[in-house]
Amino acid sequence: MARTDTRFRQAHNQMLDHLRTLPHDAPLASEVQFATRLGVSRTVVRAVMQKLAADGILRQDGRGKRLVRAPRDKDRLPLRDDYIGRDELEARFLDWVLRFDVPAGTALNITQLARQFNVPTHALQEFLASLGQSGLIERRPRGGWRLLGFTADYAVELSEFRQVLELNAVRSFAALPADHPAWADLARVRDEHLDLLSRIERDYHDFSRLDGRFHALINSVVQNRFVAEFQKVISLIFHYHYQWDKTMERFRNEAAIGEHLRIMTALEARDGPAAEAAARTHLATSKETLLSSMRGHHLA
């Protein structure tokens, strides 16, 4: 069951239980108070209240809300076990955007997309709100969301910002103490690269996920919540771009493995400047591959 939907449904039913104890037309506590009472975010509380208002249980009263009618048993929401989770939603949404068949400026139909991605509408809204800072979408002045599109300019800006984040991460990684657990993780990822390299002719398609694990590990040593949100979007996009252009895919992936290994060799030698130089080379190659993929789709 999707964790976000579980929180919403449980909070909804807990709210009903609380409302049963109130008299008719009673004023309700604030969203902040309900968030504390129910142990959920204000976003979830707001979504619950919107649902209760739509069901005629609550009404807006100035800046507050009042109870219109007592909740009934049929108002309760059953727990669902067929919705996808947040990670799967991210992957499906990015795949939908990056297939290039959605024009820039498209208004997003929340109801239709929620059905398409198999998520409740409030979970999709919450996801889009978190993605708003990525530059792929924007909130419309009168409500709703609009797709800004994946353009050549966007790809260049994304690549340049990725370089800022990842070079900083490489420098941080090289400076880690010898007993930091990231070194053991790096050794395991190195072994995975060597294993894939030994069977690259047959299994070169496996590289995109290995690439994602490698870059996630490098960036994991930077503990910054803002960086983490941007990095998630960047990683998804660069993960998917390996699937867009199949031209010389086997050789491109083999070359990228070699670039990863050079970064890891320099890191394990605690040679920060060499690791940074190898990372610059790899990020430049990745940027050109991304733009080449877009040219193949007549977008650059």
PLY file of the C-alpha trace (Angstrom):
ply
format ascii 1.0
element vertex 300
property float x
property float y
property float z
element edge 299
property int vertex1
property int vertex2
end_header
0.00 0.00 0.00
1.31 3.45 -0.84
2.57 5.09 2.32
1.17 8.53 1.41
-2.30 7.12 0.71
-2.21 5.10 3.92
-1.50 8.27 5.92
-4.34 10.08 4.16
-6.91 7.33 4.69
-5.95 6.73 8.31
-5.98 10.48 9.03
-9.35 10.79 7.30
-10.88 8.07 9.46
-9.25 9.42 12.62
-10.69 12.84 11.82
-14.15 11.28 11.45
-13.77 9.66 14.87
-12.93 13.04 16.36
-15.79 14.83 14.60
-18.26 12.31 16.02
-17.49 13.76 19.47
-18.37 17.34 18.49
-21.79 19.01 18.53
-23.44 20.30 15.37
-21.94 23.55 14.02
-18.91 23.27 16.30
-15.83 25.23 15.16
-12.84 23.03 14.29
-9.25 23.24 15.43
-6.60 24.64 13.09
-4.70 22.57 10.51
-1.59 22.84 12.68
-3.44 21.46 15.70
-4.93 18.60 13.68
-1.52 17.80 12.17
-0.13 17.44 15.69
-3.15 15.45 16.91
-3.08 13.02 13.94
0.70 12.84 13.52
0.65 13.82 9.84
1.69 16.81 7.75
-0.47 19.90 7.22
-0.68 18.87 3.55
-2.40 15.63 4.53
-4.72 17.47 6.97
-5.61 19.98 4.24
-6.41 17.16 1.82
-8.57 15.42 4.44
-10.50 18.63 5.13
-11.06 19.21 1.42
-12.50 15.70 1.14
-14.75 16.19 4.18
-15.96 19.52 2.83
-16.74 17.92 -0.54
-18.73 15.24 1.32
-20.77 17.89 3.11
-19.38 17.16 6.56
-17.54 20.47 6.98
-18.06 23.99 5.70
-15.81 27.00 5.44
-16.61 29.67 8.03
-14.42 32.71 7.43
-10.85 31.59 8.07
-12.02 28.49 9.98
-14.27 25.49 9.46
-17.39 24.18 11.20
-19.08 20.81 11.48
-22.15 20.58 9.23
-23.29 17.06 10.02
-22.19 14.09 12.07
-20.03 11.56 10.19
-21.65 8.27 9.20
-20.09 4.82 8.87
-20.25 5.01 5.09
-18.04 8.14 5.19
-15.07 6.04 6.30
-12.46 5.15 3.68
-11.40 1.54 3.23
-7.68 0.91 3.21
-6.39 0.31 -0.29
-3.60 -2.10 -1.25
-3.40 -1.50 -4.99
-1.97 2.03 -5.22
1.64 2.45 -6.28
4.20 4.05 -3.94
6.00 7.38 -4.16
9.12 6.00 -5.86
7.05 4.27 -8.54
5.01 7.44 -9.07
8.20 9.45 -9.60
9.46 6.94 -12.13
6.17 6.76 -14.03
5.72 10.54 -14.13
9.27 11.18 -15.36
8.91 8.43 -17.95
5.68 10.06 -19.17
7.31 13.50 -19.39
10.54 12.30 -20.96
8.95 10.28 -23.74
8.57 13.69 -25.42
4.96 13.17 -26.52
3.57 15.74 -24.07
3.87 19.27 -25.49
5.30 22.09 -23.38
2.53 24.19 -21.87
0.18 21.24 -21.39
-2.21 21.69 -18.47
-2.08 18.63 -16.23
-5.43 16.94 -15.70
-5.03 15.71 -12.11
-8.00 13.35 -12.17
-6.92 11.75 -15.43
-3.26 11.45 -14.40
-4.16 10.00 -10.98
-6.12 7.31 -12.76
-3.34 6.76 -15.31
-0.63 6.43 -12.65
-2.88 4.53 -10.21
-2.56 6.94 -7.29
-5.12 8.96 -5.31
-5.46 12.56 -6.46
-4.17 14.03 -3.21
-0.97 11.92 -3.49
-0.41 13.19 -7.03
-0.99 16.78 -5.88
1.51 16.34 -3.07
4.05 14.87 -5.49
3.62 17.71 -8.00
4.07 20.26 -5.22
7.40 18.67 -4.31
8.41 18.60 -7.97
7.48 22.25 -8.57
10.99 23.49 -7.84
12.47 21.27 -10.55
11.46 23.55 -13.42
9.61 20.77 -15.25
6.21 21.98 -14.07
4.71 25.12 -12.59
1.62 25.97 -10.58
-0.97 27.83 -12.65
-2.16 31.23 -11.33
-5.75 30.02 -11.05
-4.93 26.59 -9.68
-3.67 23.34 -11.11
-0.36 22.59 -12.78
1.20 23.11 -16.19
3.99 21.10 -17.81
6.82 23.41 -18.89
8.44 20.64 -20.89
11.87 19.10 -21.31
13.77 21.36 -23.71
17.39 21.73 -24.82
17.76 24.80 -22.59
16.40 22.84 -19.65
18.85 19.99 -20.35
21.81 22.39 -20.44
20.77 24.15 -17.24
20.16 20.81 -15.53
23.58 19.52 -16.59
25.33 22.65 -15.34
23.56 22.47 -11.99
24.32 18.76 -11.76
28.01 19.56 -12.18
27.92 22.02 -9.28
26.26 19.47 -7.00
28.31 16.44 -7.97
31.73 18.09 -7.96
30.97 19.27 -4.46
29.95 15.71 -3.56
33.16 14.27 -5.04
35.26 16.69 -2.98
33.29 15.75 0.14
33.66 12.04 -0.60
37.44 12.29 -1.02
37.69 13.96 2.38
35.74 11.27 4.27
37.49 9.57 7.18
38.86 6.08 6.51
36.23 4.40 8.70
33.25 6.00 6.95
30.81 3.30 5.68
30.66 4.96 2.25
34.07 3.48 1.42
32.74 -0.06 1.78
29.75 0.90 -0.36
32.12 2.32 -2.97
34.08 -0.95 -3.04
30.85 -2.89 -3.65
29.78 -0.54 -6.45
33.24 -0.86 -8.00
32.86 -4.66 -8.00
29.46 -4.28 -9.68
31.07 -2.15 -12.40
33.82 -4.70 -12.99
31.25 -7.50 -13.10
29.12 -5.68 -15.67
32.20 -4.80 -17.69
33.06 -8.52 -17.92
29.67 -9.24 -19.53
29.07 -5.93 -21.26
28.43 -7.42 -24.71
25.38 -9.27 -23.41
24.13 -7.11 -20.53
24.92 -3.52 -21.48
21.26 -2.58 -20.86
21.93 -3.04 -17.13
24.11 0.05 -17.00
21.44 2.70 -16.45
20.49 1.33 -13.02
24.13 0.85 -12.07
24.75 4.46 -13.10
21.93 5.55 -10.82
23.40 3.64 -7.87
26.87 5.06 -8.48
25.77 8.69 -8.58
23.37 8.21 -5.66
26.28 6.90 -3.57
28.56 9.80 -4.49
25.87 12.34 -3.65
24.76 10.57 -0.47
27.70 11.99 1.52
26.29 15.52 1.22
23.63 15.83 3.90
21.49 18.66 2.57
17.73 18.29 2.18
17.53 20.85 -0.64
20.30 19.16 -2.59
18.61 15.80 -2.03
15.35 16.95 -3.64
17.06 18.37 -6.72
19.36 15.37 -6.95
16.37 13.05 -7.06
14.99 14.77 -10.15
18.43 14.97 -11.77
19.10 11.29 -11.16
15.76 10.25 -12.62
16.28 12.30 -15.76
19.81 11.11 -16.34
18.70 7.55 -15.59
16.05 7.73 -18.28
18.19 9.42 -20.91
20.18 6.22 -21.26
17.01 4.66 -22.64
16.22 7.35 -25.21
19.01 6.89 -27.71
19.91 3.30 -28.63
22.61 4.32 -31.12
25.95 2.79 -30.06
24.40 2.11 -26.66
26.70 -0.77 -25.82
29.85 1.29 -26.51
28.55 4.40 -24.73
27.75 2.38 -21.63
31.14 0.66 -21.69
32.87 4.04 -21.95
30.79 5.39 -19.05
31.78 2.41 -16.90
35.41 3.28 -17.60
34.79 6.89 -16.54
33.11 5.74 -13.32
36.04 3.46 -12.54
38.51 6.32 -12.98
36.54 8.42 -10.52
36.43 5.56 -8.02
40.15 4.82 -8.40
41.01 8.43 -7.63
38.63 8.50 -4.67
40.08 5.33 -3.18
43.54 6.88 -3.54
42.20 9.90 -1.63
43.28 12.03 -4.60
40.62 14.74 -4.55
41.90 16.78 -7.54
42.17 13.66 -9.74
38.70 12.51 -8.70
37.27 15.95 -9.48
38.98 16.03 -12.88
37.64 12.55 -13.72
34.18 13.61 -12.59
34.30 16.70 -14.81
35.14 14.53 -17.80
32.33 12.11 -17.03
29.74 14.85 -16.48
30.72 16.50 -19.77
30.27 13.18 -21.57
26.92 12.65 -19.87
25.75 16.13 -20.87
26.67 15.53 -24.52
24.92 12.14 -24.47
21.81 13.80 -23.10
21.83 16.50 -25.78
22.55 13.90 -28.46
19.53 11.92 -27.30
17.40 15.05 -27.56
18.70 15.79 -31.05
17.57 12.31 -31.97
14.09 13.40 -30.90
14.48 16.72 -32.80
14.46 18.72 -29.55
17.98 20.13 -29.68
0 1
1 2
2 3
3 4
4 5
5 6
6 7
7 8
8 9
9 10
10 11
11 12
12 13
13 14
14 15
15 16
16 17
17 18
18 19
19 20
20 21
21 22
22 23
23 24
24 25
25 26
26 27
27 28
28 29
29 30
30 31
31 32
32 33
33 34
34 35
35 36
36 37
37 38
38 39
39 40
40 41
41 42
42 43
43 44
44 45
45 46
46 47
47 48
48 49
49 50
50 51
51 52
52 53
53 54
54 55
55 56
56 57
57 58
58 59
59 60
60 61
61 62
62 63
63 64
64 65
65 66
66 67
67 68
68 69
69 70
70 71
71 72
72 73
73 74
74 75
75 76
76 77
77 78
78 79
79 80
80 81
81 82
82 83
83 84
84 85
85 86
86 87
87 88
88 89
89 90
90 91
91 92
92 93
93 94
94 95
95 96
96 97
97 98
98 99
99 100
100 101
101 102
102 103
103 104
104 105
105 106
106 107
107 108
108 109
109 110
110 111
111 112
112 113
113 114
114 115
115 116
116 117
117 118
118 119
119 120
120 121
121 122
122 123
123 124
124 125
125 126
126 127
127 128
128 129
129 130
130 131
131 132
132 133
133 134
134 135
135 136
136 137
137 138
138 139
139 140
140 141
141 142
142 143
143 144
144 145
145 146
146 147
147 148
148 149
149 150
150 151
151 152
152 153
153 154
154 155
155 156
156 157
157 158
158 159
159 160
160 161
161 162
162 163
163 164
164 165
165 166
166 167
167 168
168 169
169 170
170 171
171 172
172 173
173 174
174 175
175 176
176 177
177 178
178 179
179 180
180 181
181 182
182 183
183 184
184 185
185 186
186 187
187 188
188 189
189 190
190 191
191 192
192 193
193 194
194 195
195 196
196 197
197 198
198 199
199 200
200 201
201 202
202 203
203 204
204 205
205 206
206 207
207 208
208 209
209 210
210 211
211 212
212 213
213 214
214 215
215 216
216 217
217 218
218 219
219 220
220 221
221 222
222 223
223 224
224 225
225 226
226 227
227 228
228 229
229 230
230 231
231 232
232 233
233 234
234 235
235 236
236 237
237 238
238 239
239 240
240 241
241 242
242 243
243 244
244 245
245 246
246 247
247 248
248 249
249 250
250 251
251 252
252 253
253 254
254 255
255 256
256 257
257 258
258 259
259 260
260 261
261 262
262 263
263 264
264 265
265 266
266 267
267 268
268 269
269 270
270 271
271 272
272 273
273 274
274 275
275 276
276 277
277 278
278 279
279 280
280 281
281 282
282 283
283 284
284 285
285 286
286 287
287 288
288 289
289 290
290 291
291 292
292 293
293 294
294 295
295 296
296 297
297 298
298 299
